Amino acid sequence: MQIIVPLAASDRFFDRSEYHFPKPLIEISGAPMIKWVVDPVRQHFPDARFLFIVRAEDCRHFDLDGTLRQLTDPE
């Protein structure tokens, strides 16, 4: 199963002046928000492949692509 997760849209609820990190990396209960999306999918579909649509700016400034790889690579 392939899962597309769009993360590049602007968000009016998470203003960059209040939150330093992009929304997928904002922590909720000690884990980045995107982990709360990936983990349940992984439990039900262990072979799932994720395709994230992200901003190049977030990858350059926050290593978002590296973080997403760590969260989704099976090993």
N, C-alpha and C positions, 0 to 999 in steps of 0.2 A: 504494500500500500504506500502510495506517495501522498504526502500532505503538504499543501502550500499554505504558508503562514505569512500574510502581508504585515509588515512592521514599519513601512516607510511613510505612512500618512502622518500628517501633523495631528496633534491632539490638543484640543482646547481645554481638556481637563487636567493636563499635566504640563503646566507652563514651564518653559526652560528657565525662567528667572527663579522659580521655586525649587526645581528639581535639577540637580547637576547632571545626572545620567539620563540616557534615553529611557523611555517607558519600559521596554523589556528588561532592563537591568535594575529598575527600582525594586528595592527589597520589600517583601511582605513576609512577615513571620520568619525572618532570617534567610530567605531564599529569593533570588531574582524572580520577578513576575513571570518570565517566560518559562521558568522551571515548573511552575504550577500548571502550565499548559502541556509541556512535553512529558512530564512524568506519568500522568494518567493515560495518555495515549500509548506510551511505551508499555505500560502494564497490560493493556488489552491487545496491543499490536506490536510485539517485540521486534518484528522485522520492518516496521514502518521507516520510511525515508522521508526526511523533512526538507523542504525547499523554503527558505526564508527570503522574503523580499525586503531588503533593508536599504537604508541610505548609506552611500559611500562615506559621507561625512561622519556618521556614527561608527563606521568601521575604522576610519582613520583615527578618530579622537578617543574612542573607547574600546577598541578591539572587539567590537560587537560580533564580528564574524568568527573570531577565535573562540569567544565565549559560547556562541551557538554550536560550534563544532564540538567543543568539550561536552556540552550537555546532550548532544544527540548522537555522537559516535558510540556505537555499541561497545567497542574496546579500543 
